[in-house]
Amino acid sequence: MKVFDYVIVGSGAAGSVLAYRLGEAGKSVCVLEAGPKDTYPFIRMPAGFVKTLFNPRVTWQLQHEGSPGTKGRPVHVAQGRTLGGSSSVNGMIYNRGQAADFDGWAQLGNPGWSYREVLPLFRRTERAINLGTDEYRGRNGRLPVTVCHWPNAVAEAFIAGAKQLGVPENDDYNGAVQAGTGYYQTVIYRNERWSAARTFLHPARKNFSVDVRVNARVVRVILEGKRAVGVVYRGPDDKLTEVRANTVILSAGAAHTPKVLQLSGIGPTAVLKGVGIDVKHELPGVGENFRDHLSSRMVGRAKPGVDSINGRVTGWCLGREFMYWALGRPSALALSVVQAYAFWKSDPSLELPDFGVSFTPGSHKKGELGRLDDFPGFTLGIKQMRPESQGYVRIRSADDRDPPILQPNFLTSEFDQRVAVEGLKWTRAVLHSAAMEQHLETEIFPGPSVKTDDEWLDFARQYGTSGFHLMGTAKMGPDSDPLAVVDPRLKVRGLEGLYVVDASIMPTMPSANTYASVLMIAEKASDMLLSRS
């Protein structure tokens, strides 16, 4: 049996970058992806996210368990299950977060992870086109990063409304400061999505002979004593196959990386014994520290004649937009999930923003992604950027076919509750600002009946949705942290030849969606694995 230098479990953002960097260095690499090839036609079309996010062909259709924070309501969660992972199905937003996020990681006992030290890695990945300064932005990376180029009067009004509420305009939230309002940066280039697979994995397979296997769901890590020597995966015929490697890297994401560890007998003793799995290596933190962004959305109905996505993607108008998209012209089908943003503060005394509001000139039914209303309108989504509430991920049984139990315990922290309420109140204020009122006919959802703080909190609990930003379940930390799963070099504690490289290792949530940070984590991991740092 061939022994690879590296076997990578998962072909998402981290797995794709690792495959490219390790292959580029002349290493033999095998990548195992649980899903199919990324040939589904809606992957390359940016607006196709409404098709991909709910399609079990290319996504894991999971759910967060109900909790008091959601009034007992389970919350739908989608994660990518195709080459490129979630980068092939996500909203295509590129947001690093704040410098303080990474300085915070370093302050928790993780040397090498401060913002100053990771900034060059962010810059290495990207090719920022017509935005930012060279001090903060990369120009020669493989991943194109652009700004929304679909002029829209309502998006302009949202930005103007935020400015009327005291938020400064900011043309690069990935630069010196995040606070401000403007247009989102995306990984859309020439009207198409640029996933991690398109950017890194396919070139790695073509140029460096990286072995990529699809429909290969990893069941467990093979341990010989305290050393990982390979993995076992289940193929499309349900047959179990081994892949041997000198180093095993888990990049399956914050839901499935802890699942693989626990199925391998690595994790909390009580969890493993509870489902009948022998404990091979006790690590209490596997699956703990789990967090996700809770997003609440407001919907406004537009006045007659207002240009909205709703009117552009029905009937003959949809055919016109498709033609524009195919010709490379500005098109509603070339848009990311949101267009404009405001990052701001729930308390004026704060130094840094703690909530973000996203704006799209299209109205979604009760704020749910993927189901547009029959009337023109717009949607504003708000999330607390650094949630303190945390939960866990645990295997449901010893059967690898069973989905993991996901429990983020949304809104258990009083701090999270306060930021959610203040963020929603601010969002209503911008919706009804003078700039927006010229386009707004009426607030549809939640409507004027929601007024008090208790009513706002109840609204968030009843209608909040997952941001699909799962993280923290194999967190990085020093020896003094009893729940740290990996050390600052991302090696699993107490084991040899086993690493975790994905959003699982984040000790705290970055002030952003997790995609850009995961790309950076993979860049840093490749340097450490190749002993360049």
KOLZA-863687 format. One record per residue (C-alpha): x, y, z; chain. Coordinates in pm, 1 decimal. Each point is the difference from the previous one (the first is absolute). Example, Ala and Ser with C-alpha at 12.3 -4.5 7.8 and 13.67 -1.06 7.14 Angstrom:
NODE 1230.0 -450.0 780.0 A
NODE 137.0 344.0 -66.0 A
END
This chain:
NODE 0.0 0.0 0.0 A
NODE 132.2 342.0 -93.3 A
NODE 79.7 220.2 297.7 A
NODE -65.1 368.8 -73.7 A
NODE 185.6 279.4 169.3 A
NODE -338.0 152.6 90.1 A
NODE -362.4 -107.4 -8.1 A
NODE -244.6 290.8 32.2 A
NODE -354.9 -69.3 117.8 A
NODE -225.2 255.6 -168.9 A
NODE 41.6 210.5 -313.1 A
NODE -145.1 326.9 127.8 A
NODE 182.8 329.6 45.0 A
NODE 271.2 -147.5 222.6 A
NODE 39.3 -328.9 -185.0 A
NODE 27.1 169.6 -337.6 A
NODE 267.5 248.0 111.6 A
NODE 196.5 -273.7 176.7 A
NODE -13.0 -225.4 -306.8 A
NODE 141.0 278.8 -214.7 A
NODE 275.5 111.2 238.5 A
NODE 113.1 -351.3 93.4 A
NODE -16.4 -120.2 -359.1 A
NODE 191.9 307.2 -113.2 A
NODE 273.6 -98.2 247.1 A
NODE 33.5 -340.3 -165.3 A
NODE -186.8 -201.5 263.2 A
NODE -228.0 -292.7 -88.5 A
NODE -353.0 92.3 102.3 A
NODE -335.0 -180.3 4.6 A
NODE -320.6 201.3 54.1 A
NODE -319.1 -179.7 104.1 A
NODE -333.7 174.0 -61.2 A
NODE -326.0 -145.5 131.2 A
NODE -203.9 154.7 -282.0 A
NODE 9.7 -2.4 -380.0 A
NODE 196.3 204.2 -250.6 A
NODE -88.8 368.4 -19.0 A
NODE -170.4 -29.8 -338.7 A
NODE -348.1 102.5 119.1 A
NODE -83.3 286.2 -241.0 A
NODE -122.5 243.3 265.5 A
NODE 335.4 2.1 181.2 A
NODE 167.9 241.3 -242.3 A
NODE -301.7 232.6 -23.2 A
NODE 10.2 226.0 307.8 A
NODE -378.5 19.7 41.4 A
NODE -2.7 -378.4 -16.0 A
NODE 58.1 -5.8 375.7 A
NODE -378.9 -11.6 38.0 A
NODE 14.4 -338.1 -173.6 A
NODE 318.9 -139.5 153.4 A
NODE -64.8 84.3 366.0 A
NODE -305.0 -223.0 16.8 A
NODE 112.1 -277.7 -231.2 A
NODE 116.7 -318.2 178.5 A
NODE 192.0 -91.1 -313.3 A
NODE 266.0 258.5 84.8 A
NODE -67.0 86.7 365.7 A
NODE -36.1 -163.0 336.6 A
NODE -355.0 82.5 105.9 A
NODE 40.7 18.6 377.9 A
NODE -176.0 174.6 284.1 A
NODE 81.7 162.0 329.2 A
NODE -189.2 -157.5 286.8 A
NODE -272.9 209.1 153.2 A
NODE 81.8 190.8 318.2 A
NODE -153.2 271.5 219.4 A
NODE 187.2 251.5 -215.8 A
NODE -215.1 -103.6 -297.3 A
NODE -314.1 -81.2 202.2 A
NODE 65.9 -370.4 -55.0 A
NODE 6.0 47.1 -377.8 A
NODE 255.7 -198.8 -204.6 A
NODE 199.0 222.8 -237.9 A
NODE 98.3 -109.4 -350.5 A
NODE 372.7 -17.5 -78.6 A
NODE 159.6 -61.4 -341.2 A
NODE 366.1 -86.1 -49.8 A
NODE 174.5 -66.1 -329.6 A
NODE 31.0 -362.0 -115.3 A
NODE 177.1 22.9 -334.0 A
NODE 344.5 94.8 -124.5 A
NODE 67.7 341.0 152.0 A
NODE -224.1 -74.3 298.5 A
NODE -198.6 298.9 119.7 A
NODE 196.5 231.8 -229.8 A
NODE -197.7 -159.4 -285.6 A
NODE -339.0 75.7 154.6 A
NODE 43.6 300.4 229.2 A
NODE -93.4 366.2 -42.2 A
NODE 346.9 88.6 -139.3 A
NODE 70.8 279.1 247.7 A
NODE 364.9 69.8 78.2 A
NODE 40.4 140.1 351.1 A
NODE 305.3 -56.2 217.3 A
NODE -128.1 146.0 324.4 A
NODE 173.1 245.8 232.2 A
NODE 367.4 13.5 92.7 A
NODE -108.8 -38.1 362.7 A
NODE -145.3 -344.0 -78.7 A
NODE 339.9 -147.2 -81.0 A
NODE 182.6 196.2 266.6 A
NODE -250.2 -160.4 236.3 A
NODE 99.1 -347.2 -122.9 A
NODE 364.0 78.2 72.5 A
NODE -86.5 138.8 343.2 A
NODE -172.9 -328.6 86.3 A
NODE 337.5 -171.0 -21.6 A
NODE 43.2 -60.9 -371.9 A
NODE 329.8 155.7 -112.0 A
NODE 27.3 75.5 -369.8 A
NODE -369.9 80.7 -46.6 A
NODE -7.7 375.5 60.0 A
NODE -139.8 222.6 -272.9 A
NODE 345.6 129.6 -90.5 A
NODE 116.1 -359.4 -50.6 A
NODE -299.6 -126.7 -198.3 A
NODE -50.1 307.0 -222.1 A
NODE 264.6 -118.6 -252.5 A
NODE -189.0 -328.4 -28.5 A
NODE -326.6 177.0 -80.0 A
NODE 188.6 199.9 -261.1 A
NODE 163.0 -310.7 -147.9 A
NODE -333.8 -158.7 -87.5 A
NODE -171.4 287.5 -171.8 A
NODE 11.8 202.6 -316.7 A
NODE -192.8 307.2 112.4 A
NODE -124.8 180.8 -307.7 A
NODE -44.3 378.7 13.2 A
NODE -38.2 21.7 375.7 A
NODE 204.2 79.1 309.1 A
NODE 367.9 81.0 42.6 A
NODE 302.7 -223.6 -40.8 A
NODE 68.4 18.7 372.3 A
NODE -307.2 -212.0 67.9 A
NODE -94.0 -160.7 -331.2 A
NODE 163.7 -265.9 -213.3 A
NODE 35.1 53.8 -376.1 A
NODE 165.8 -320.7 -117.7 A
NODE -198.0 -278.7 167.5 A
NODE -214.9 -255.3 -176.5 A
NODE -338.1 105.7 143.5 A
NODE -166.7 299.2 -170.8 A
NODE -170.7 234.1 244.8 A
NODE -228.6 266.6 -142.4 A
NODE -265.3 249.5 105.8 A
NODE -365.9 -24.9 -104.1 A
NODE -44.8 165.8 -340.5 A
NODE -378.8 3.8 -27.3 A
NODE -118.4 359.8 41.3 A
NODE -321.8 16.7 197.6 A
NODE -175.9 304.5 139.8 A
NODE -135.1 -187.0 304.3 A
NODE 344.0 -129.2 100.8 A
NODE 129.1 355.1 -31.3 A
NODE -287.6 113.6 221.3 A
NODE 91.3 -258.3 264.3 A
NODE 357.5 130.4 8.2 A
NODE -127.5 356.8 18.8 A
NODE -238.1 -97.9 279.8 A
NODE 280.9 -156.6 201.8 A
NODE 203.0 317.8 -44.6 A
NODE -296.7 203.6 122.7 A
NODE 17.5 -208.2 319.8 A
NODE 365.0 91.1 49.2 A
NODE 176.8 -291.1 -170.8 A
NODE 295.0 112.8 -214.6 A
NODE 40.0 -121.6 -354.6 A
NODE 281.0 -254.8 -32.7 A
NODE 129.3 -115.1 -337.5 A
NODE 203.7 -289.5 144.4 A
NODE -121.8 -173.9 314.7 A
NODE 288.2 -248.7 -45.3 A
NODE 248.1 285.1 30.0 A
NODE 98.7 217.1 294.9 A
NODE -343.6 -4.2 169.6 A
NODE -316.1 -203.7 -34.3 A
NODE -251.3 254.0 130.2 A
NODE -207.9 173.3 -266.1 A
NODE -239.1 -54.0 -286.2 A
NODE 37.0 -73.3 -369.8 A
NODE -9.3 -289.0 -246.2 A
NODE 106.4 -352.2 80.8 A
NODE 308.3 -159.1 -147.6 A
NODE -56.2 -332.5 -172.5 A
NODE 178.6 -286.5 -170.8 A
NODE -202.1 62.1 -315.7 A
NODE 204.0 78.5 -308.9 A
NODE -129.4 51.5 -352.9 A
NODE -347.7 -96.3 115.8 A
NODE 106.5 -337.6 143.3 A
NODE 67.4 -151.4 342.1 A
NODE 363.5 -78.2 71.6 A
NODE -11.5 -282.8 250.0 A
NODE 300.0 -141.3 182.0 A
NODE -18.3 -304.8 -226.9 A
NODE 10.4 212.0 -314.9 A
NODE 276.1 220.7 139.6 A
NODE 224.6 -255.3 172.1 A
NODE -111.2 -363.1 -16.5 A
NODE -46.3 -48.9 -373.9 A
NODE 334.0 168.0 -80.3 A
NODE 162.9 -219.2 267.0 A
NODE -138.1 -313.4 -160.4 A
NODE 101.4 114.2 -347.0 A
NODE 343.8 141.9 76.3 A
NODE 120.0 -204.2 298.1 A
NODE -176.7 -334.9 -50.3 A
NODE -195.0 29.0 325.0 A
NODE -221.3 -308.5 37.6 A
NODE -359.6 120.7 51.4 A
NODE -268.4 -256.6 81.2 A
NODE -368.0 91.9 10.3 A
NODE -292.4 -178.7 165.4 A
NODE 249.4 -109.0 264.7 A
NODE -144.9 59.3 346.5 A
NODE 263.8 -50.0 266.9 A
NODE -109.9 -226.4 282.5 A
NODE 297.1 10.8 236.0 A
NODE 368.1 70.6 45.5 A
NODE 225.8 -305.7 17.8 A
NODE 211.4 10.0 314.6 A
NODE 300.0 -216.2 75.7 A
NODE 60.8 73.3 363.3 A
NODE 10.5 378.9 21.4 A
NODE 83.2 59.0 -367.4 A
NODE -245.5 62.9 -284.0 A
NODE 98.5 -206.6 -304.0 A
NODE -298.3 46.6 -229.7 A
NODE -377.2 3.6 -25.5 A
NODE -284.9 -230.5 -93.4 A
NODE -262.5 134.8 -239.7 A
NODE -331.2 -126.2 -131.7 A
NODE -35.3 14.4 -375.9 A
NODE -316.0 34.5 -211.1 A
NODE -43.7 -378.3 3.6 A
NODE 13.1 7.4 383.0 A
NODE 330.3 -185.1 -12.4 A
NODE 259.6 96.1 260.6 A
NODE 342.3 98.7 -135.4 A
NODE 322.1 97.8 176.2 A
NODE 236.6 280.2 -96.2 A
NODE 337.2 3.1 172.0 A
NODE 202.5 316.7 54.6 A
NODE 284.4 135.3 209.3 A
NODE -222.7 288.6 107.8 A
NODE -379.0 19.1 29.9 A
NODE -168.2 341.2 -23.9 A
NODE -364.9 40.7 96.4 A
NODE -158.8 285.5 -196.7 A
NODE -359.0 -122.3 3.7 A
NODE -146.6 305.7 173.3 A
NODE -120.9 75.2 350.5 A
NODE -287.4 -250.8 -21.4 A
NODE 180.1 -296.9 -153.6 A
NODE 357.3 32.6 127.8 A
NODE -110.4 -67.3 362.1 A
NODE -226.4 -275.1 -131.1 A
NODE 295.7 -177.6 -163.6 A
NODE 212.2 46.5 312.7 A
NODE -269.7 -140.8 224.9 A
NODE -69.6 -295.7 -231.3 A
NODE 374.5 -66.9 17.2 A
NODE -11.7 -25.6 378.8 A
NODE 148.4 346.2 50.9 A
NODE -203.4 229.1 223.8 A
NODE -187.2 27.7 329.9 A
NODE -22.5 -332.3 180.2 A
NODE -365.5 40.1 98.4 A
NODE -107.1 77.6 -358.1 A
NODE 192.6 -291.5 -149.7 A
NODE -106.6 -255.8 257.4 A
NODE -356.2 124.0 -25.4 A
NODE -20.3 -128.2 -357.2 A
NODE 214.4 -307.1 50.2 A
NODE 331.1 119.8 -146.4 A
NODE 326.2 -102.5 164.8 A
NODE 206.3 292.2 121.2 A
NODE 334.5 -0.3 -178.3 A
NODE 104.6 350.8 95.5 A
NODE -189.1 214.2 246.8 A
NODE -38.0 363.7 -104.6 A
NODE -281.4 173.1 191.0 A
NODE -16.9 296.8 -238.5 A
NODE -91.2 -188.8 -317.7 A
NODE -339.7 136.1 -103.2 A
NODE -13.9 267.6 271.5 A
NODE 24.2 381.2 -44.0 A
NODE -244.0 -22.8 -292.4 A
NODE -136.3 331.2 -129.0 A
NODE -189.7 138.2 -296.2 A
NODE -137.6 337.4 -100.1 A
NODE -371.4 46.2 57.9 A
NODE -147.1 223.3 -270.2 A
NODE -331.9 184.1 29.9 A
NODE -153.1 169.0 -302.5 A
NODE -240.8 284.1 -64.3 A
NODE -191.9 42.3 -325.1 A
NODE -137.3 317.2 -155.7 A
NODE -244.6 28.8 -287.4 A
NODE 118.4 241.3 -266.5 A
NODE -206.9 276.7 -153.2 A
NODE -129.6 -58.8 -354.3 A
NODE 268.5 43.1 -264.0 A
NODE 293.7 -67.9 231.8 A
NODE 261.4 -224.4 -161.6 A
NODE 14.4 -324.9 197.9 A
NODE 146.2 -344.2 -62.5 A
NODE -351.0 -144.7 41.5 A
NODE -114.9 158.4 -324.1 A
NODE 313.4 -99.6 -191.3 A
NODE -9.6 -376.0 51.7 A
NODE -354.5 -84.9 -108.2 A
NODE -157.8 -47.0 -342.5 A
NODE 172.8 145.3 -302.9 A
NODE 216.3 217.7 225.2 A
NODE 181.2 -311.4 119.6 A
NODE 90.0 -82.5 -360.2 A
NODE 139.0 348.6 -44.3 A
NODE 210.2 -28.9 315.7 A
NODE 131.0 -336.4 -116.2 A
NODE 103.4 151.5 -331.9 A
NODE 175.1 287.1 179.5 A
NODE 176.9 -248.9 227.4 A
NODE 116.4 -215.2 -291.9 A
NODE 131.0 308.2 -181.3 A
NODE 191.5 119.6 304.9 A
NODE -220.7 305.3 48.6 A
NODE -133.9 116.2 340.1 A
NODE -269.8 -247.4 96.3 A
NODE -203.7 -96.2 304.1 A
NODE 125.4 -354.8 -59.0 A
NODE 358.0 114.1 61.6 A
NODE -74.7 127.7 351.3 A
NODE 108.2 -139.7 334.2 A
NODE -251.9 -71.7 272.2 A
NODE 29.8 360.5 129.5 A
NODE 129.0 321.8 -154.7 A
NODE 49.9 272.9 258.8 A
NODE 109.0 -1.5 363.1 A
NODE 25.7 198.7 318.8 A
NODE 227.7 -106.9 285.1 A
NODE -87.3 193.2 312.0 A
NODE -26.6 15.4 379.4 A
NODE -280.5 -97.4 235.3 A
NODE 141.5 251.2 251.1 A
NODE 154.1 333.9 -110.0 A
NODE 272.0 -40.1 262.4 A
NODE 140.2 -309.1 -173.3 A
NODE 328.9 30.7 -184.6 A
NODE -83.3 -264.7 -261.0 A
NODE -317.0 -111.3 -180.0 A
NODE -182.3 -297.3 151.2 A
NODE -281.7 -53.9 -249.6 A
NODE -32.0 -3.6 -375.1 A
NODE -297.4 76.9 -223.7 A
NODE -20.3 -137.9 -352.5 A
NODE -224.7 143.2 -269.4 A
NODE -138.3 -151.3 -318.3 A
NODE -244.0 173.7 -239.1 A
NODE -232.0 -299.8 0.5 A
NODE -262.7 -112.1 249.3 A
NODE 16.8 -354.4 137.9 A
NODE -308.9 -154.8 155.0 A
NODE 22.5 57.8 374.4 A
NODE 368.1 62.8 -56.4 A
NODE 77.1 -358.8 -105.2 A
NODE 268.9 -37.3 -265.5 A
NODE -103.0 -162.0 -324.5 A
NODE -371.2 89.4 -1.5 A
NODE -68.3 336.8 -157.7 A
NODE -324.1 184.2 63.5 A
NODE -243.6 63.6 -283.8 A
NODE 37.6 375.3 44.1 A
NODE 305.4 227.6 -34.3 A
NODE 180.9 77.6 319.7 A
NODE 323.2 -25.5 192.2 A
NODE 145.2 -202.5 287.5 A
NODE 224.4 110.2 284.2 A
NODE 176.2 -267.2 205.0 A
NODE 169.9 64.7 332.8 A
NODE 242.3 -217.4 195.0 A
NODE 211.0 43.2 306.8 A
NODE 354.8 -40.8 -121.8 A
NODE 167.4 -164.3 301.9 A
NODE -255.1 -219.4 179.7 A
NODE 84.9 -120.7 347.8 A
NODE -265.9 -271.8 2.0 A
NODE 149.3 -339.5 -68.9 A
NODE -105.2 -361.2 -15.9 A
NODE 127.5 -327.5 -138.5 A
NODE 18.4 -248.4 -287.9 A
NODE -34.3 -368.7 82.9 A
NODE -43.0 -321.9 -189.8 A
NODE -351.3 -137.1 16.5 A
NODE 112.6 -362.0 -4.9 A
NODE 291.8 -220.2 -101.8 A
NODE -150.5 -19.2 -351.1 A
NODE 194.1 233.9 -228.4 A
NODE -311.3 45.0 -215.4 A
NODE -180.4 190.6 275.1 A
NODE 26.6 380.8 -8.7 A
NODE 167.0 166.4 298.7 A
NODE -192.6 172.6 277.5 A
NODE 49.7 377.2 -34.0 A
NODE -90.6 219.2 295.9 A
NODE 130.1 359.9 -8.6 A
NODE -220.3 116.2 291.3 A
NODE -91.0 323.4 -174.6 A
NODE -67.5 305.0 217.7 A
NODE 83.7 -161.6 333.9 A
NODE 239.3 285.4 77.2 A
NODE -161.2 318.0 133.0 A
NODE 260.6 195.1 -194.1 A
NODE -110.2 -168.8 -323.4 A
NODE -361.5 80.7 80.9 A
NODE 77.5 367.4 53.3 A
NODE 197.0 34.8 -323.4 A
NODE -274.1 -180.8 -194.8 A
NODE -266.3 238.3 131.3 A
NODE 203.7 316.6 -52.5 A
NODE 103.6 -116.0 -346.8 A
NODE -359.5 -62.9 -101.4 A
NODE -109.4 340.2 127.6 A
NODE 280.7 164.8 -197.3 A
NODE -99.1 -198.1 -309.7 A
NODE -356.3 126.9 24.8 A
NODE 137.0 353.3 34.4 A
NODE 196.6 -26.9 -324.6 A
NODE -297.9 -163.2 -174.5 A
NODE -211.3 302.9 92.1 A
NODE 273.0 258.3 -54.4 A
NODE -69.0 299.5 -221.0 A
NODE 213.3 -149.5 -276.9 A
NODE -189.8 -330.9 2.5 A
NODE -349.2 142.5 49.5 A
NODE -10.9 121.2 -361.2 A
NODE 14.4 -367.5 -107.7 A
NODE -188.7 -164.5 290.3 A
NODE -373.3 -57.5 -20.6 A
NODE -32.5 -193.0 326.3 A
NODE 190.3 -224.9 238.2 A
NODE -131.7 -350.3 -68.7 A
NODE 199.0 -204.8 248.5 A
NODE -8.2 6.1 297.7 A
NODE -232.6 297.9 -32.2 A
NODE -80.1 290.6 231.7 A
NODE -147.5 -219.4 275.0 A
NODE 351.0 -89.6 119.7 A
NODE 111.8 289.4 216.6 A
NODE 140.7 -89.8 342.3 A
NODE 335.4 -159.2 75.8 A
NODE -175.4 -318.6 112.6 A
NODE -191.6 -12.2 -328.1 A
NODE 318.3 46.0 -200.5 A
NODE 171.7 -279.7 190.6 A
NODE -301.0 -224.4 -51.9 A
NODE 12.2 81.1 -372.2 A
NODE 366.5 -102.2 -18.4 A
NODE -75.9 -323.7 182.4 A
NODE -299.4 -83.7 -216.5 A
NODE 142.5 86.7 -342.8 A
NODE 380.0 10.3 29.7 A
NODE 183.1 -221.9 -248.8 A
NODE 346.8 -150.0 -19.7 A
NODE 271.5 207.2 -162.3 A
NODE 155.1 -333.9 -108.8 A
NODE 318.9 119.0 172.3 A
NODE 77.6 -306.2 211.0 A
NODE 325.7 12.5 197.6 A
NODE 195.6 -81.5 312.4 A
NODE -51.2 -375.8 48.8 A
NODE 369.9 -95.8 7.2 A
NODE 133.9 323.0 134.0 A
NODE 359.8 111.9 3.6 A
NODE 155.1 78.7 334.6 A
NODE 293.4 -37.7 240.3 A
NODE 67.5 -298.2 226.0 A
NODE -165.8 186.9 287.0 A
NODE -337.7 -4.4 -180.2 A
NODE -174.1 -329.7 86.9 A
NODE -234.4 29.1 -300.8 A
NODE 268.7 74.8 -259.0 A
NODE 0.7 -273.3 -264.2 A
NODE 291.8 123.3 -211.7 A
NODE 312.1 194.5 88.3 A
NODE 93.8 326.3 -176.5 A
NODE 159.9 -206.2 -278.1 A
NODE -338.0 -175.2 -45.9 A
NODE 123.9 -345.2 104.8 A
NODE -251.0 -204.0 198.9 A
NODE 120.6 -12.1 358.2 A
NODE 159.7 -325.6 110.5 A
NODE 0.5 -153.6 -348.3 A
NODE 255.7 -6.3 -277.4 A
NODE -69.0 50.1 -368.1 A
NODE -351.1 142.5 50.2 A
NODE -97.3 362.0 -65.4 A
NODE -320.4 202.7 -20.0 A
NODE -12.4 283.7 -253.7 A
NODE -341.7 163.6 -36.5 A
NODE -241.0 223.3 195.4 A
NODE -2.3 -257.6 280.4 A
NODE 328.1 139.4 134.3 A
NODE -130.0 353.6 55.2 A
NODE -1.5 71.2 373.6 A
NODE -245.1 289.8 -45.1 A
NODE -219.6 118.3 -284.9 A
NODE 150.6 252.1 -241.7 A
NODE -210.6 310.2 -65.6 A
NODE -98.9 -133.6 -340.1 A
NODE -110.4 -303.9 -190.2 A
NODE 267.7 -266.2 31.5 A
NODE 109.9 -52.2 -362.6 A
NODE 286.1 251.4 -23.1 A
NODE 136.1 -102.0 340.3 A
NODE 0.8 -367.9 -95.0 A
NODE 199.5 79.0 -313.3 A
NODE 251.7 179.2 221.6 A
NODE 10.9 -290.9 246.6 A
NODE 82.0 -238.3 -283.9 A
NODE 274.6 228.6 -130.5 A
NODE 155.3 11.7 346.5 A
NODE -37.0 -375.6 46.0 A
NODE 178.7 -66.5 -327.6 A
NODE 291.9 215.3 115.5 A
NODE 18.9 -183.0 331.9 A
NODE -26.8 -344.7 -158.1 A
NODE 272.9 88.4 -245.6 A
NODE 204.6 158.7 281.3 A
NODE -0.7 343.2 -157.2 A
NODE -106.0 148.9 332.2 A
END
